[in-house]
């Protein structure tokens, strides 16, 4: 899946966070979510999975955009 296929739900998209690397939440065409954030090692996830940490404010913004 290419980044262009995702709908960005958070952030203003103007790149002011530095090379578009801000914590963000994206929605896929199938309705699932992709979360971008700082890698964390709080526990070892199963093979093929990863853990990221994002601020609560990013999740709140995504919920607001979705109208939940």
N, C-alpha and C positions, 0 to 999 in steps of 0.2 A: 504494500500500500504506500503510495506517495503522499508526502505532506500536503500537496495541492488537493488531495481528495478529502482532506479533513476540514471540518468547520471549527474554527477557533472560537471558543466560548469566553475566554478570558483575555485580559491584556488589550492594549490598544493597537497592537500590530505594527507600530511605527519603528520598532527596532531600538528604542531608547534604552532597553535593558542590556544591550550589548550583543550584537550578532544574533538577535532573536532567541536568546537562551533563557528567557524568563521562565519561572514556573507558570505552567499553563494547563488548561483542560481543553481537549478537542473532542468533537463528536464525529464518529464514522458514519458512512452512508447506511450501515446496518443498524445504527442506533446505539452502538457500544461507545466506550470512552477511551481515549488515550490521554495519559497524564504525564506531563513533563515536569521534572523537578530534580532536586539534588539527590544523588545516589546515597542511600543509607545502608548500613550493615547491622541494623538492630537484631536481625536474625537471618539465618540462611534460608532463602526461599527454595522451593522445588526447582529441579533442573528446568531450564528454559524460561524461568520467571525472574523478575527483578523487583526491587523495592525502590520507590522514590519518596521523598519528603517534600510536601508543598505546604505553604501557609494556609491557615483556615480562611483567610480573606479571598484566596483564589477559588476555593470551593464555594464560598458564599456567592461570589460573582457568577460562577457557572450556574448555580441554582437560580439566581435572579434572572439571568439571561434565558434560561429554559422556562421560566414562569412557574416554578414549582413552589 
